[in-house]
Amino acid sequence: MTDAEPSAVAEAGAPGPVEPPPSAPRPAVGNPDHPAAHGGGLAGLALGALGIVFGDIGTSPLYAMQTVFSIDDGAVKPTPSDVYGIVSLIFWSVTIVVTIKYVSFILRADNDGEGGIMALAALVREVTKANPRRAALALLLGVLGASLFYGDSLITPAISVLSAVEGLEVAEPGLADLVLPIGIGILALLFLAQRFGTHRVGRLFGPVMVLWFVTLAVLGVPHIITHPAVLAGLSPTYIVSFVVDHPFTAFIAMGAVVLSITGAEALYADMGHFGKRPIRVSWFAVVWPALILNYLGQAALILDDPKAVDNPFYLLAPDWARWPLVVLATFATVIASQAVISGAFSVSRQAVRLGYLPTLTVKHTSTQESGQIYVPAVNWLLFAGVLVLMVTFESSDRLATAYGLAVTGTLMLTTTLFLMYAATRWHWPMWQLVLTGVVFGGLELLYFAANVTKIPHGGWLPLLIAAVVVTVMTTWQRGRQIVTGRRIELEGPLPDFVQELHDSGVARVPGIAVFPHPTNQTAPLALRANVEFNRVLHERVVIVSVQSLNVPYVPLADRLTVDDLGDTGDGIVHVTARFGFQDAPDIPQLLRDCRSLAAELDFDSDTASYFLSRLTIERGGSGEMASWRTRLFIGLSHNAATPAAFFRLPLERTVVMGSRIEI
């Protein structure tokens, strides 16, 4: 288990691992779609996916239909025409957006097994790098989508758990005052459990979600049998009739119907945890049929008893079953929260790797999958945000007014990036791109427009969250670009510096000096400072660059590449060290283990001195960034993980040297 994961360009010039180029070979064991890589095989992964991936969308029946009939003071009526129109809208929304778009198409666009909008943006950047403007646009869209996803990650746990616990009011009205404190307590336990990893949580939650989806189907079927005519609502003609008869009402209703597809982006973001094949198996075999049966059952119940619109989900069950149903629904909504939390971890790590967030502590919780991670900082920030939302809004009905904008915005951005990828990587013909854009993008645009009406009533909240996240990401990315450019200027090309050393005849002193450094292209600042100020050079100089690979372990024989930098006798070498995500990136131990593999490393690493390059960032008057953004960047840089602990360097033999940069 690693303690931190520095980004490809390390914070403030500090050394950190760099990602290998996309063309570099990756062992199959790191691919989530190889069942052999998992102890549980396809069945175990499908069960785990039920427990993590589908929690969000699987609990939407709790509040989606209820919200449709309560929105805008009951604009949608419990009449046959409206009920058929709504159930048809829900069915075709789930079918088009989730089944066809995400499960059938979007899951094909994986970035080395990882999913999510940032991973998709990185894919588009890679295939469009010949066009810098298009590549930059892809990353910008990815940042916007990730920012909206964070807003969804805050609202989903709050609305899901509250909607389940509110079942207490149906079973026993006198318990209404306990709903909020019980919900807060449940979520506190969930966030505390994140450190144990999604594979362990998934094994616990998987059987619960199997029971949940079976229950959804069982609750719906009797009402469908009682009112079989409701099956006619699956025909899209009822959507047309609903829109023609009540165009404004239909438009407003779409702002609530979108609640039935929340979780689609979390499904994609969680792909790295289990792989695309297990997700597809779980969706087609269990999740999709259960959801549709339950929505049809709720529609049939409303047709038989219009008063059931107050809470159609819980009223599907007989009186004796409501208490057990509340308990099961509470478990299911905890699992729904898990889906977006896991997705937020994945999106955060991708943002770090792309240079849009500072170095975060990332803990790998599985010996098999690089995608199963725990990010403490993100976990506790989400928990704090969820608590604020729950205390502020107090009920799922009020939170529903804030829900939708983040979801629909992310859906549209994902569609845009997918079309860019399909056009460039898969070379789709224009007619196919236009058809896909009209079907997916057109529907999502309608959803987004319908949710714009929610802005005055709470919809501003996800937009505010997204604005804050965008500001942080773009500030870090811009500041990192400035610092990296200045650092490269200060460091200068490594070959030129080595030649200067040869020409200057600098004094050599006994000992071994090891310089962790991100690249073999520039000279470490600590090496320059040691020569320029101390006017000495150690007899042996080892520059070490670390690459983090997406496999659990890298065999010792494959771990090192040694480059003598053009001179075999000057005692200066560059070493590329490759680590898997379960390997401890221990540089001293690596040098001990590899003594026999390369003559240049035949020395006692326990006597070596380690020199870290460090840049001190200060505010200046260059005007490259606004003053407030400069202060934000400096504050973020001070909270990034330090490389000394990450690389397991002995503190008594570690020296930090560097320079000062003004921005």
N, C-alpha and C positions, 0 to 999 in steps of 0.2 A: 504494500500500500504506500503510495507516494504522499508526501506532505504538502507539496505545492506543485504548480505547473506553470512556469514562466512562459510568457508569450514568445512568438517567433522573434520579435525584436524586443529584447528585454528592457525592463523599466529603467529609464534614465541612464542608458548605456551600460547597465550592469549585465554580466553575462547570463545567458539563459539558453535553453535548448532551441534548436531551429528545426522546423518541419522539413522533411525530405521533399524533393520535388515531386509533383504529381506523377511523373513517369517512373519514379523509383518502384522496384518490385516490392510487393507486400505479401507476406506469407498468408496462405488461405486461412490459417487459424484465427486471424483477426477479423475475418469477414462474418458478420452476424448471420448471414444466410447459409452458412455451412453448418447443418445440424450436428455434425461430428464435433464441432467446437463446443458443444454444450452437453453437459452431463445428462440433461433431461430429454434430449432429442426434440423432435418436432412437437410431440404431444405436450411435453413439459413446458416448452416455450409458448405454445398456444395457450396453455393454462395460465402461465405467468403474464402473458399479454392481456388476457381477460382481467387480471387483477391490477394492471397498471394502465394500459393503453386506453381501455374503453370505459373507464370509470366516469369520465366527464359526460360523454355523449350518452352513456348508459343510464344516467340518472336524470336526463332531460325530461322524461315523462312525468317526473314529480311536479314540474312547474310550467312546462311549455304550454300545454292545453289550457291550464288554469289562467295563465297570463294572457293568452289570446282573447279569452272571453271577458277579461276584466280591464283590458287596455282601453284608454280613452273613455272611461266611465261606461263601459259595456257597449261600445259601438258595434261589436260583433254580437249578434243575437243567437240564442240557442234554438234557431229555427232549422228545419231540414236543409234548406238551400245553403245557409251559412255553415252548418255543421259539415255537410258534404264538401263544401268548398274548402274549409279549413283542413279537414283530414286529407283531402287530395293535395293541397299545398304542402302539408307536412310530408306525405309519402314521396312526392316527386322531388322535394327539396333534399330529403335524405338520400334518395336514389341518385340524383344528378350530382350533388355536391360531394357526398361522402363515398357512395359506392363507385360511381363512374370516375369522378375527378380524382379523389384522393387515393382510394384503394386500388383502382385500376391503372391510373396514369401517374399521379404525383409520386407514389412510392417507388416508381422506376427511377426517379432522379435522386439517387442516394450519393452522398459524398463519402466514399470509402466506408459505407455502411451507416453513416450518420444522416439524420434527417433534420427537418426544421428549416425555417426561412433563411437563416444565416448560412446554413450548409448549402442551400440551393443558390443563394447569392454568390457564394464562393465558387460553385460549379460554373455559374454563368460568367463570372469574372475570368475563370481559367479558359473557357472556350471562346471568349470575346477579347482576349488580351491584345489581339492585333488592332483592336479599335478601343483606344484608351477611354474615350468618352462613354462608350457603351459599358465598358467594364466598371467605370466609376459610377454610372447610373445604377448598375446591378447592385453594387455594394450599398449605395444610398437607399435603394428600395429595401434591401435586406435589413438595414438599420431601422428604417421606419416600421417594417413588419415586426422586427424583434421588440421594438419599443411598445407597439400595440399588444404584442403577446404578453409582455410583462403586466400590462393593465388587466388582461384576461386572467393572468395567473393570480392576481390579487382578488378579483371579483368572484371567480369560480368557487374557491373554497368557502367563501362567506355565504354566497347565495345557495350553494348545494347543501351545506350542513344545516343552515337555518331552515330551508324548505323541508328537510327531513324531520328535524326536531319539532317543527310546527305541527307535525302530525299529532303531537301530544294534545293540542287544542281540539283536534277532532275527536280523539279518544276520551279526553277528560278536560273540558274547558277551563276548569279551575287551575290547571297547571301552566297557563299562558305566561305567567311572570317568570317561569323557570327556563323558558326557551332560550333566551340569550345567554345566561350563564352556563347552561349545559352545552350550548354550541361552542362557546369559547373554550371550555374545558376539553371538549373532544378534539378541537383543532390544536390545542397546546400539546396533547399527547401525540398527535400525528407529526407535528414538526419535530418533536423530541425524538421520534422513531426514525427520522431520515438518516441518521448516522449509521444505521445498521444495513443500509443498502437496498436498492429496488429489487434485487433478486430474492432477498429474504422476505421483504414486504410482499412481493408478488406471489411467493409460495403461500403466504398466509391469506392474501386477499383473493387469489385465484379461485379456490373453492367457494368462497363467499359470493363472488360475482357469478359463478355458475348457478348458484342457488338464486341469486337476484334475477338473472335473465330468465330462468325457468319460471320464477314467480311472476315476472312481467307477462310472459305468455299465458300462464295459467289464469291470471287475473282478467286478461282480455278475452280469452276464448269463450267463456260462458255468455258474456254479453253479446258477442258476435253471433253466437248460435241463437240467442233470443231475438236478435234484430239483424238477420243476415243481409238485409238490404243495404247495410252500411258498407258492405264490400264494393258496392257500386261507386263509392267515393274514391276508389283507386283510379277511376277514369279521369284523365286530364280535362275532359269536357266540363267537369264541375268547376274547375278553376276558371275556365273561360266564362261560364255562366255567372260565377261569383263576381268576377271582375267587371263584367258588362252590367250586371244589376246594381252593384254597389262599388263603383271604382274607388272612391275615397276610402271607404271602409276597408276594402281589400288592401289598399296601400298601407293603411295604418296597421292592419293585421299582420302584414309581412314583417313589421318590426318586432313582433312577438313570435311569429313562426320560426324566425331565425334561431330561437332558443333551442329548437329541435336538432340543430346541427352544430351547436357549440361542442367543442372537443375534437373537431376534424383536424384543426391545426396541431393540437396536442398529440393526436394520433400520429401525425407525420414527424413531429419533433421527438417523439419517443421511439422512433424506428431503431435508433442505435442501441436501445436497451434489449431488443428482442429479435429484430430482423423483419423483413417485409413478408416472407412466406408465413410465419406463424400469425402475423397480424391479419393477413388475408383469410387464412383458415378460420380464425376465431370470428371474424366479421361475417363471412358468408354462412358458416355453420350455426352460429349461436346468436350473435348480437343483432344483426339486421332483422331476421325473422321475429325475434322477441320484441324489438322496438315497434315494428309495424303492427303486430298483434295487439300490443298494449294500447297504441294510439287508436286503433280501430275499436277496441273495447271501450275506451273513454268516449269516443264519438257515439257509440251505440247507447251507452249509459245516458249521455246528455239528451239524445233523441227520446229516450224513454222517460227521463226525469230532468226537465230543464233546470231545476234547482241545483242539480249536481255540478253546475259550473263553478260553484264556490270552492270545491276541491275534488275534481273528478278522479284523481288518482286514488286517494284514500277511500273514496266512496265506492270504488270498484269492489273492495273487499267486504265480506260480511262483517257484522259487528264484532264477532268473537275473534276475528283475525287482525283487527286493526292495531292492537298493542304489539303483537309479534311483527307486523308489517312496519311499524314505526322503528322498531329495533333494527330490522333488516335494512330498511331505507337509510338509517343513520350510518350503518356500516358501509353501505354502498356509496353514500355521499362523501364519506371519509376517503374512500377509494377514488372517487371523482377528483377530489382535491389532489390526491397523489399523482394523477395523470399530468396536471399542469405544473406541479412542483418539479417532477422529473423532467418535464419539457423545459422548464426554466433553467435547470441545471445544465442541460445540453446546450441550450441557446447561449448561455453565459460563457461556457467553455469555448464555443465556436467564436464568440465575439472577442475573447481574449486572443485566440489564435490569429484572428484577422486584424488584430491591433486596435480594436475599438473599446476595449476595457483593459485596465491595468492587470498585472499579474494577480491571480486569485489562488487561494489554497483549494486544490482539487484532490479529493480522496477517492481512489478507485476501490469499489466495494465488492468487486468480483474478480476471481482469478481467470475468468474466461473472456469477459467482454470489456473492451475499453469504454463502451458507452455507458456502463453502469457506474455512476459517479455520485459523489456527494460534495456540494459546494457550501461550506458552512456560512460564509458571508451572505450568499443569496438566500439561503434557508431562513436566516434570522431576519433579514430585511423583509422578506415576504411575510413572515409571521407578524412582524410589527405592523405592516401595511394592512393585513387582513384584520387584525384586532381593531385598528382605527376604523375600518369600513363597517365592521359589525356593530361597534358602539355608536357610530354616526347614523347608520341607516336603520338598524334594529330589526328589520324584517325583510323577508325575501321579496315581498311585493315591491317595497321601496327600492331594493337593490336591482330589481328587474328593469327599472327605468334607466339605470346606468349601464345595463348589459346590452350588448349588441354592436355598438360602434367599433369596439376593439376587435371583435370577432369578424365582422364584415370587412373592415379595413384590411385585416391580415389576409382574409380570403382573396380579396382583389389583388393585393400585392403578390401573393403566391402565384396566382394565375398569370400575372404579367411576367414574372420571372420564369415560370415554366414555359410560356410561349417563346421567350427569348432563348431558353435552353433548347427547346425542341427545334426551333428554326436553325440554330447554329450547330448543335451537336448531332441531332438526328436528321437534319435537313428535310423537315416536313415541308410539303408543297404549300403554296399560299392558300389554296382552298381549305386545306385541313386546319391551318392556323386560324383562318377567319371563322370557320365553323366552330372550332373549340373556343375561340374568344367570345363569339356571340352567345353560345350556349352557357358556358361557365361565367364569363365576365358579365354578360348581360343580366343574368339572374342575380349575381352578387352585387351588381351596381344598384339594382332595384332594392335589395335588402339594405344596402348602405344608405340609400336615399331615405328609405322608410325610417331608419334609425336616427337620421339627422334630426328628426322631429323630437327626439328624446333629449337633445342637448340642454334645453333649459330645465329639465326635470331630473338631472343627474347624469345625463350622457356626457357632460363636460368632464366628469371624473377620469375615465380612461384616456381622454384627450390630454388632460393635465399630466397624468402619469407618463404618457408617451412623450410629451414635450420635455419633461424632466430627463427621461432616459436618453432621448435623442441629443439633448444638450450635453449630457455627460459623455456619451459615445463620441460625438463629433469633436468635442473639446479634447478628449484624450487622443483621438486619432490625429488631429491637427497638431497638437503639442508634441506628440511622439514623432511626427514627420519633421518638425523643426529641430527637435533634439537630436534625432538620428542624423539629419543633414549636418548639423554642427559637429556631432561626434565623429562622423566620417572625415570631415575636414581636419579635425584635430588629430585623428589617428593616422591618416594617410595610408597609401597602399603598403601592404606587408612586404612584397618583394623589394620595393624601393628602400624600405627601412632596413631590411636585412643587408642590402648592398651598402647602405651608409655605414652600417656596423663594420662591414669588412674593410671599407675604405678608411674609417676613422681610427682603427687600431685601438678601440676602447679596451681598458684593462679587464681581464677575465679573473673572476674570483672563484674559489672552490665552492661547490654546492649545486643543488638542483633547484631551479625555479619553475613553478607550474603556473600558467596563466589561463584560467577559464575565459573563453572569449566566444562570442556568437558565430564568428565567421573566420575563414582563412583569407579573406580579401583585404582586411585592414590590420594594422598593428595595434595590439592592446595598449590602451592609454597607460596602464600600470607599467608596461615594459618600456614605453617611451620615457615615462617619468623617472624610472629607475636609472636609465642610461643618462638622461639629461641632467638630473639633479645629483645623483650619487656617482655618476661617471664610472659605473662598473657594470659588468655583464657576467652572469653566472656561467660556469663552465658548461652546464647543461640547461637548456631552455626548452620547455615543453608547452606549447599552446594547445589547449584542449577545447574543441567545439562539440557540443552535445546535440544529438538528434533524438527526438522522441518518436518512436514508431508505434503504429496502431496494432501491435501484437503483444501478447502477454509477456513473453520473454525472448531475448535475443541470445543465441548461443555464444559462448565466449569466443569461439573461433571466428564468428561473423561480426564481432562487436567493434573492431578497430580497423581504421585505415590510417597508415602513417605516411606522411609526406615530408621528405627532407628539405623541401623548399629550394631545390636545385643545388645544394652543396651537402655532400655526405660527411664532411669533416668539420663543420663549424659548430656542431653540438646544438643546433637550433632545429627543432622539428615541429610540425603541426600534426595533431592527432584528431581524427573524427571519431567520436565515441557514440555508438548507437545503443539506446536503451528501449526495452519494451515498457508498457505502462505498469507492469507489475515488478519490474526491476527497480531496485533502489539506485538512484543516480549518484552513487558514491564514488567520486573521482579518486580519492586515495586508495580505496579497495580495488578499483578497476586497474590502477597502475600496478598494484601488488600482484593481481591475478595475471596480468599480461606481460610480466617480465620476460617470460620464456618465448613469447610470441614475436617479439621484435627486438633486435639488438639495440635500437635507439632507446628502449625502455628498460634496459637491464641495469637498474639502479634500485636502491632502497627508498621507496616512497615515504617511509616513516621519517626520513631525514630531510625530505623536500620542504621548501617554503612555498606558500601559495599566495599569489598576488591577485587581488580583485581590482578591476577597473570600476571607478565610481564617478559619476558626474553630479555635482551639486548644482541644482537649478535655482536660479534667482530671477526676480522680476527686473526687467530692463525697460528701456524706452524705445525698442525697435519698432513697436507698433504692429508686429506680425499677428498678434491676437489682442482682443480687447482685454483691458485690465482685469475685469471680473473673470474672464475665461482663463487668464494666466494664473490667477489665484486658485481657481478650481483645479487646473491641471497640476499645480504644485502640491495642492492638498491630496489629490489622488495618488501622485507619485510617492508621497511620504507613507502611504498605507499599503503599498505593494509589497509582496513577499520578497525576502532578502535571499540572494543566491548562496551565501555562505552556509546557511542551514540546509538549503535544498541539495547542495552538492556534498554535504557531510564533511566540510573542511574543518581541520583541527584549528580551533580558535587561537591556540598558543603559537601556531606557526602560520597564521594568516595575516597578511598585510593589505590594507585597503589604500589604494592610491588613485589619483585621478585629477580632475580639473573642474573648473566652474564655467557654467553656461548661463547667459542672460537671455530671457525670451520676453 
